[in-house]
Amino acid sequence: MKITDLAISFVGLIATLAFDDLSHNKDASQSHTAQGTGYGAENAVDGNKATCMRTKPIGPNALDRTVWWKVDLGGVYNIYSVSILFKNYDGYDSRQRGRFAGFSLFISNTEDRDSSSLCYKDGQELPPLNFSTTCTLFGRYVIFYNERLDGVAYPAEYVTNVYTELCEVTVYGCSKPGIYGKSCNLPCPTNCRYRTCHIENGSCFNCAAGYRGILCKTECPHGWYGVDCKQQCSGHCRDSISCNHVTGQCDGGCAAGWHDSFCKKECDDGAYGYGCVKHCSGYCLNDTPCNKETGHCDIGCAPGYINAFCSQTCNNYYGEDCLYPCSPLCVNQTCDRFNGTCLTACKNESFGDKCIYIAKYLPSKSKDTEEGALTVGLSISLGFNVILIFAASFLLWRHYRKMHHWTLQLCWKSPIYEISEHIGGQEQTYQELNLKENQRQNATNT
């Protein structure tokens, strides 16, 4: 036996003395079984070196190209080493080693080899038939695997047609979960994932969600959570507090405008505030939803409403944001808050839907007034004609006196009086009130 083989055997002996046998009489299985009896997978963990498992051959001259065998430890344990006793035949030592050459060992939490961790991979040199390797990992399944694939050039000493025969496989470690140390009496750090750690120094292989560091004592930084602290919080926890570093949930509730355990969902349209329990006024401009955090109508109010929430109706004003004052000629200056129409009636002889027109009248021309005007006109005309007659008569008299020596003769007669003034009908004009636009109703936000 080579010195190397002796060293490996010595390591296995030390492991046997220091740690527990985790694989003894545990459930085992294999890819296929050789013909005959007494070749089952359980033979490799029965503690009897004289009984061995055996599979069908693999290689270019066989039906199969790969082979596997595995043992279920029944739980996740901290593992220190794996020892394998291969079948030997007197005088066929090299052939047997060539059959086992190239094998691999995997440790896994599941039965799937693809998701496992590699514990050992055989290299160019042939393995000893009494094999042992340190494998400080954790897991539930230990998997032996070998192959002889087409088109692969294997070392000359490798046997191409392989019968796999394992007489005993022993997995050493601590039989109590969450324990490490040579005497298996030290607890792994609390925050090690699966409560598993390096069986010699106690360092965590992985941290539980929410922690980091060799011993997993450090919580995730602000804003991060989960396994390896790789997941980012939503950023919407109440009062800007970080989410739970383990679960990612906002334990203190969500900021205004957000809901669900992780505060990743905005309030539905029409709701706002903490827990999304408050309801918008419903009077934001163009039926837009209010601000989901504050409840304000950020783009303004629908006509007839005012204040940040658009929850207050216009008072003596109307229109969008209550910008327009009701007409002062509306009774009580009250008008429809949407279109400005006076609600009751107009005053001071104003008229129109919004009472913004005022009538201006000329002097009244009723029948009595017209008759009075006619009388006055006739009197003035008559008096004027009398004066003209006397003036004309006097002038004529003087003229004829000079010409005819006081001989008087009527030579002019006053014309018939004619009233030429036309009294027209009633005339009416209108004046429109000029009401200036108010910049905004002076209303207190509520």
C-alpha positions as CSV (number, residue, x, y, z in Angstrom):
1,M,0.0,0.0,0.0
2,K,1.3,3.4,-0.9
3,I,2.1,6.1,1.7
4,T,-0.7,8.2,0.2
5,D,-3.2,5.4,0.9
6,L,-2.0,5.1,4.4
7,A,-2.4,8.8,5.0
8,I,-5.9,8.8,3.7
9,S,-6.8,5.8,5.9
10,F,-5.3,7.6,8.9
11,V,-7.5,10.6,8.2
12,G,-10.5,8.4,8.0
13,L,-9.6,6.7,11.3
14,I,-9.3,10.1,13.1
15,A,-12.7,11.1,11.7
16,T,-14.2,7.9,12.9
17,L,-13.0,8.5,16.4
18,A,-14.0,12.2,16.5
19,F,-17.4,12.4,14.7
20,D,-20.7,10.5,14.4
21,D,-21.6,8.0,11.7
22,L,-24.5,9.8,9.9
23,S,-25.1,7.2,7.2
24,H,-25.4,3.9,9.0
25,N,-28.6,2.0,8.0
26,K,-30.1,5.1,6.3
27,D,-32.2,4.9,3.2
28,A,-30.0,4.4,0.0
29,S,-30.8,4.1,-3.7
30,Q,-29.0,3.6,-7.0
31,S,-29.5,4.2,-10.7
32,H,-29.6,0.5,-11.6
33,T,-28.8,-2.9,-10.1
34,A,-26.8,-5.8,-11.5
35,Q,-28.5,-9.1,-12.1
36,G,-28.6,-11.5,-9.3
37,T,-29.4,-11.1,-5.6
38,G,-27.7,-9.3,-2.8
39,Y,-26.6,-6.2,-4.8
40,G,-29.0,-3.6,-3.4
41,A,-28.0,0.0,-2.5
42,E,-28.6,-0.7,1.2
43,N,-25.5,-3.0,1.3
44,A,-23.2,0.1,1.3
45,V,-24.6,1.4,4.6
46,D,-25.3,-1.7,6.6
47,G,-22.0,-1.7,8.5
48,N,-20.9,-5.0,6.9
49,K,-17.8,-4.7,4.7
50,A,-18.4,-8.1,3.2
51,T,-21.7,-7.1,1.6
52,C,-21.5,-4.7,-1.4
53,M,-23.9,-3.0,-3.8
54,R,-23.4,-3.6,-7.5
55,T,-24.8,-1.9,-10.6
56,K,-25.0,-2.8,-14.2
57,P,-22.0,-2.0,-16.3
58,I,-21.5,1.5,-17.9
59,G,-19.3,2.3,-20.9
60,P,-19.2,2.1,-24.7
61,N,-20.1,-1.6,-24.7
62,A,-23.0,-1.2,-22.2
63,L,-26.5,0.2,-22.4
64,D,-25.8,2.9,-19.8
65,R,-23.1,5.6,-19.7
66,T,-23.6,6.9,-16.2
67,V,-24.2,5.5,-12.7
68,W,-25.2,7.0,-9.3
69,W,-25.7,5.9,-5.8
70,K,-27.0,8.1,-2.9
71,V,-27.9,7.9,0.8
72,D,-30.5,10.0,2.6
73,L,-29.2,11.0,6.0
74,G,-32.7,11.9,7.1
75,G,-32.0,15.5,7.9
76,V,-29.6,18.3,7.2
77,Y,-26.4,17.8,9.1
78,N,-22.9,19.3,9.4
79,I,-20.6,16.9,7.6
80,Y,-16.9,16.4,8.2
81,S,-15.8,13.6,5.8
82,V,-16.9,10.7,3.6
83,S,-15.2,7.3,3.5
84,I,-15.7,4.7,0.8
85,L,-14.6,1.1,0.7
86,F,-14.5,-0.2,-2.9
87,K,-14.8,-3.8,-3.8
88,N,-11.4,-5.6,-4.3
89,Y,-10.5,-8.8,-5.9
90,D,-7.2,-10.5,-5.2
91,G,-4.8,-9.8,-8.0
92,Y,-7.1,-7.2,-9.6
93,D,-6.3,-4.2,-7.6
94,S,-5.4,-2.0,-10.6
95,R,-8.4,-3.0,-12.5
96,Q,-10.7,-2.2,-9.6
97,R,-9.1,1.2,-9.1
98,G,-9.4,1.9,-12.8
99,R,-13.1,1.1,-12.6
100,F,-13.7,3.6,-9.9
101,A,-11.4,6.3,-11.4
102,G,-13.0,9.6,-12.3
103,F,-15.9,9.4,-9.7
104,S,-17.4,12.4,-8.0
105,L,-19.1,13.0,-4.6
106,F,-21.9,15.6,-4.1
107,I,-23.6,16.9,-1.0
108,S,-27.2,18.2,-1.4
109,N,-30.3,19.3,0.5
110,T,-32.4,17.6,-2.2
111,E,-32.2,14.5,-4.3
112,D,-31.3,16.6,-7.4
113,R,-27.6,16.3,-8.2
114,D,-27.8,19.5,-10.3
115,S,-28.5,21.6,-7.3
116,S,-25.9,20.0,-5.1
117,S,-22.4,21.1,-3.9
118,L,-19.3,19.2,-5.2
119,C,-17.5,17.5,-2.4
120,Y,-14.8,15.6,-4.3
121,K,-13.8,15.0,-8.0
122,D,-11.3,12.3,-8.8
123,G,-8.4,13.4,-11.0
124,Q,-5.8,11.7,-13.2
125,E,-4.5,9.4,-10.6
126,L,-6.4,6.3,-9.7
127,P,-8.2,6.4,-6.3
128,P,-7.3,4.0,-3.5
129,L,-9.8,1.2,-2.8
130,N,-10.1,2.4,0.8
131,F,-10.9,6.0,0.1
132,S,-11.6,9.0,2.5
133,T,-11.9,12.7,1.9
134,T,-12.6,15.7,4.1
135,C,-15.8,17.3,3.1
136,T,-16.8,20.1,5.5
137,L,-20.2,20.9,4.0
138,F,-23.8,20.5,5.1
139,G,-26.6,18.6,3.5
140,R,-29.1,15.7,3.6
141,Y,-28.0,13.6,0.6
142,V,-24.6,12.2,-0.2
143,I,-24.3,11.2,-3.9
144,F,-21.7,9.1,-5.6
145,Y,-21.5,9.6,-9.4
146,N,-19.4,8.2,-12.2
147,E,-19.5,8.1,-16.0
148,R,-18.0,6.8,-19.2
149,L,-19.2,9.0,-22.0
150,D,-18.8,8.5,-25.7
151,G,-16.3,10.7,-27.4
152,V,-14.4,11.5,-24.2
153,A,-10.6,10.6,-24.0
154,Y,-10.0,9.1,-20.6
155,P,-6.6,8.4,-19.1
156,A,-5.0,5.1,-20.2
157,E,-5.4,3.6,-16.7
158,Y,-9.1,4.3,-16.6
159,V,-11.2,1.1,-17.3
160,T,-13.8,2.0,-19.9
161,N,-16.4,-0.7,-19.0
162,V,-17.2,-0.2,-15.3
163,Y,-19.0,-2.2,-12.7
164,T,-19.6,-0.1,-9.6
165,E,-19.2,-2.0,-6.4
166,L,-19.3,-0.1,-3.1
167,C,-18.9,-2.2,0.0
168,E,-19.3,0.5,2.6
169,V,-19.9,4.3,2.5
170,T,-19.6,6.1,5.8
171,V,-20.5,9.8,6.3
172,Y,-19.0,11.4,9.4
173,G,-20.3,14.5,11.1
174,C,-22.4,15.8,14.0
175,S,-25.6,13.8,14.5
176,K,-27.4,16.8,16.2
177,P,-28.4,19.6,13.8
178,G,-26.9,23.0,14.5
179,I,-23.8,21.6,16.3
180,Y,-20.1,21.8,15.4
181,G,-16.7,21.1,16.9
182,K,-14.6,18.0,17.3
183,S,-16.8,16.8,20.2
184,C,-20.0,18.0,18.5
185,N,-20.9,20.1,21.5
186,L,-20.8,23.7,20.2
187,P,-24.0,25.4,18.8
188,C,-23.7,27.1,15.4
189,P,-24.4,30.8,15.4
190,T,-28.1,31.6,15.7
191,N,-28.5,33.2,12.3
192,C,-26.7,30.5,10.2
193,R,-29.1,29.4,7.5
194,Y,-30.6,26.0,8.4
195,R,-28.6,26.3,11.6
196,T,-25.6,24.7,9.8
197,C,-22.0,25.8,10.0
198,H,-18.5,24.7,9.3
199,I,-18.0,21.7,11.5
200,E,-14.5,22.8,12.6
201,N,-14.7,26.6,13.1
202,G,-18.4,27.4,13.3
203,S,-18.5,29.9,10.5
204,C,-21.8,30.0,8.7
205,F,-22.0,28.6,5.2
206,N,-25.0,30.9,4.5
207,C,-26.9,33.4,6.6
208,A,-30.5,33.2,7.4
209,A,-32.7,35.9,5.7
210,G,-32.0,39.3,7.0
211,Y,-28.4,38.8,8.2
212,R,-24.8,38.8,6.8
213,G,-21.2,38.3,7.8
214,I,-19.1,35.2,8.6
215,L,-21.1,34.5,11.8
216,C,-24.3,36.2,10.5
217,K,-24.5,38.7,13.3
218,T,-25.0,41.8,11.2
219,E,-28.5,42.8,10.0
220,C,-29.1,43.9,6.5
221,P,-28.5,47.6,5.9
222,H,-31.3,50.1,5.8
223,G,-33.6,49.4,2.8
224,W,-32.5,45.8,2.2
225,Y,-33.8,42.4,3.3
226,G,-33.9,38.7,2.7
227,V,-31.3,36.1,1.9
228,D,-27.9,37.6,1.5
229,C,-29.6,41.0,1.9
230,K,-30.1,41.1,-1.9
231,Q,-33.8,42.2,-1.9
232,Q,-34.7,45.9,-1.8
233,C,-37.5,47.3,0.4
234,S,-40.4,49.0,-1.4
235,G,-39.4,52.3,0.1
236,H,-43.0,53.1,1.1
237,C,-43.0,52.1,4.8
238,R,-44.6,54.6,7.1
239,D,-42.4,57.5,8.3
240,S,-39.5,56.3,6.0
241,I,-38.7,53.4,8.3
242,S,-36.9,50.5,6.7
243,C,-38.8,47.4,6.1
244,N,-38.3,44.2,8.2
245,H,-34.8,43.1,7.4
246,V,-36.0,39.4,7.4
247,T,-39.3,39.5,5.6
248,G,-39.3,42.8,3.8
249,Q,-42.7,43.7,5.2
250,C,-43.5,47.1,6.6
251,D,-44.3,46.2,10.2
252,G,-45.3,49.7,11.1
253,G,-47.6,50.2,8.2
254,C,-47.4,51.9,4.9
255,A,-46.8,55.5,4.0
256,A,-49.8,57.5,2.9
257,G,-51.0,56.3,-0.6
258,W,-49.7,52.7,-0.3
259,H,-51.0,49.4,1.0
260,D,-50.4,45.6,1.4
261,S,-47.8,43.9,3.6
262,F,-44.9,45.1,1.5
263,C,-46.4,48.5,0.7
264,K,-45.8,48.0,-3.0
265,K,-49.4,48.7,-4.1
266,E,-50.7,52.2,-4.6
267,C,-54.2,53.1,-3.3
268,D,-57.0,52.4,-5.8
269,D,-58.3,55.5,-7.7
270,G,-60.7,57.4,-5.4
271,A,-58.8,56.4,-2.2
272,Y,-55.9,58.0,-0.4
273,G,-54.0,58.4,2.9
274,Y,-52.7,55.9,5.4
275,G,-54.2,52.5,4.7
276,C,-56.1,53.9,1.7
277,V,-59.2,54.2,3.9
278,K,-60.0,57.8,3.0
279,H,-62.1,58.7,0.0
280,C,-61.5,61.5,-2.5
281,S,-64.1,64.2,-2.8
282,G,-64.9,63.2,-6.3
283,Y,-64.8,66.7,-7.6
284,C,-61.3,67.0,-9.1
285,L,-61.2,68.6,-12.5
286,N,-62.1,66.4,-15.4
287,D,-62.9,63.5,-13.0
288,T,-59.2,62.8,-12.3
289,P,-58.4,60.9,-9.2
290,C,-57.1,62.9,-6.2
291,N,-53.5,62.7,-5.0
292,K,-53.2,59.2,-3.3
293,E,-51.0,60.5,-0.6
294,T,-52.7,63.8,0.4
295,G,-56.2,63.6,-1.2
296,H,-55.6,67.0,-2.9
297,C,-56.9,67.7,-6.4
298,D,-53.5,68.6,-7.9
299,I,-54.8,69.9,-11.2
300,G,-57.7,71.9,-9.7
301,C,-61.4,71.5,-9.0
302,A,-64.5,70.8,-11.1
303,P,-66.7,73.9,-11.6
304,G,-68.6,74.7,-8.5
305,Y,-66.0,73.5,-6.0
306,I,-63.0,74.9,-4.2
307,N,-60.2,74.2,-1.7
308,A,-57.3,71.7,-1.9
309,F,-59.7,68.7,-1.6
310,C,-62.4,70.3,-3.8
311,S,-64.8,69.4,-1.0
312,Q,-66.2,72.9,-0.5
313,T,-69.0,74.4,-2.7
314,C,-68.7,77.9,-4.1
315,N,-70.4,80.6,-2.0
316,N,-71.5,83.7,-4.0
317,Y,-69.1,82.5,-6.8
318,Y,-69.3,80.0,-9.6
319,G,-67.3,78.2,-12.2
320,E,-63.9,76.4,-12.2
321,D,-62.1,77.1,-8.9
322,C,-65.0,79.5,-8.0
323,L,-63.2,82.2,-10.0
324,Y,-66.3,84.2,-11.0
325,P,-68.5,86.2,-8.7
326,C,-72.3,85.9,-8.8
327,S,-74.0,89.1,-10.1
328,P,-74.6,91.6,-7.3
329,L,-78.0,92.1,-8.9
330,C,-79.0,88.5,-8.1
331,V,-81.2,88.5,-5.0
332,N,-78.9,87.8,-2.0
333,Q,-76.1,87.5,-4.7
334,T,-76.8,83.7,-4.9
335,C,-76.3,81.9,-8.2
336,D,-75.9,78.5,-9.6
337,R,-72.3,77.4,-8.6
338,F,-71.8,75.8,-12.0
339,N,-73.0,78.4,-14.6
340,G,-73.7,81.6,-12.6
341,T,-77.5,81.7,-13.2
342,C,-79.3,83.6,-10.5
343,L,-81.2,81.2,-8.3
344,T,-84.2,83.4,-7.4
345,A,-84.7,86.7,-9.2
346,C,-83.0,89.9,-10.3
347,K,-83.2,93.2,-8.4
348,N,-83.0,96.9,-9.4
349,E,-84.8,96.3,-12.7
350,S,-81.8,94.2,-13.9
351,F,-82.6,91.2,-16.2
352,G,-81.1,88.2,-17.9
353,D,-80.1,84.7,-16.6
354,K,-77.2,86.2,-14.6
355,C,-79.0,89.6,-14.0
356,I,-76.2,91.5,-15.7
357,Y,-78.3,93.8,-17.9
358,I,-79.9,97.1,-16.7
359,A,-82.6,99.1,-18.7
360,K,-82.1,102.9,-19.3
361,Y,-85.4,104.8,-20.1
362,L,-85.9,108.2,-21.9
363,P,-88.6,110.5,-20.4
364,S,-92.0,108.9,-20.4
365,K,-94.2,109.5,-23.5
366,S,-97.5,108.2,-22.2
367,K,-100.8,109.4,-23.6
368,D,-101.3,112.1,-20.9
369,T,-97.9,113.4,-21.5
370,E,-98.5,113.6,-25.2
371,E,-101.7,115.6,-24.7
372,G,-100.0,117.9,-22.3
373,A,-97.2,118.4,-24.8
374,L,-99.7,119.2,-27.6
375,T,-101.4,121.9,-25.4
376,V,-98.2,123.5,-24.5
377,G,-97.1,123.5,-28.2
378,L,-100.3,125.1,-29.4
379,S,-100.2,127.8,-26.7
380,I,-96.6,128.7,-27.6
381,S,-97.4,128.7,-31.3
382,L,-100.5,130.9,-30.8
383,G,-98.7,133.4,-28.7
384,F,-95.9,133.6,-31.2
385,N,-98.3,134.2,-34.0
386,V,-100.1,136.9,-32.1
387,I,-96.9,138.7,-31.6
388,L,-96.1,138.3,-35.3
389,I,-99.5,139.7,-36.2
390,F,-99.2,142.7,-34.0
391,A,-95.6,143.4,-35.2
392,A,-96.7,143.1,-38.8
393,S,-99.7,145.2,-38.3
394,F,-97.7,147.9,-36.6
395,L,-95.2,148.0,-39.4
396,L,-97.9,148.1,-42.0
397,W,-99.7,150.8,-40.2
398,R,-96.7,153.0,-40.1
399,H,-96.1,152.3,-43.8
400,Y,-99.6,153.2,-44.8
401,R,-99.7,156.2,-42.6
402,K,-96.8,157.6,-44.5
403,M,-98.1,156.7,-47.8
404,H,-101.8,157.3,-47.3
405,H,-102.0,159.8,-44.6
406,W,-103.7,157.6,-42.0
407,T,-105.8,155.7,-44.5
408,L,-105.9,152.2,-43.1
409,Q,-106.5,149.1,-45.3
410,L,-106.2,145.5,-44.3
411,C,-103.7,143.8,-46.7
412,W,-102.3,140.7,-44.7
413,K,-103.9,137.8,-43.1
414,S,-102.2,135.4,-40.7
415,P,-101.8,131.8,-42.1
416,I,-103.5,128.8,-40.5
417,Y,-101.5,127.5,-37.6
418,E,-99.8,124.2,-38.2
419,I,-98.2,122.0,-35.6
420,S,-95.4,120.3,-37.2
421,E,-93.7,118.5,-34.2
422,H,-94.0,114.9,-34.3
423,I,-94.3,113.2,-31.0
424,G,-92.5,109.8,-31.3
425,G,-93.1,106.6,-29.4
426,Q,-91.3,105.4,-26.3
427,E,-87.6,104.9,-26.7
428,Q,-85.5,102.4,-24.6
429,T,-81.8,101.6,-24.3
430,Y,-79.9,98.9,-22.4
431,Q,-76.6,98.9,-20.5
432,E,-74.7,95.7,-19.6
433,L,-73.1,95.5,-16.2
434,N,-69.3,95.0,-16.3
435,L,-68.5,92.6,-13.6
436,K,-64.8,92.0,-13.2
437,E,-63.6,88.4,-12.8
438,N,-62.5,87.6,-9.3
439,Q,-59.2,86.0,-9.0
440,R,-60.3,83.3,-6.5
441,Q,-62.9,83.0,-3.8
442,N,-61.4,83.7,-0.5
443,A,-62.3,80.4,1.0
444,T,-60.5,78.5,3.8
445,N,-59.1,75.1,2.8
446,T,-60.6,72.3,4.7
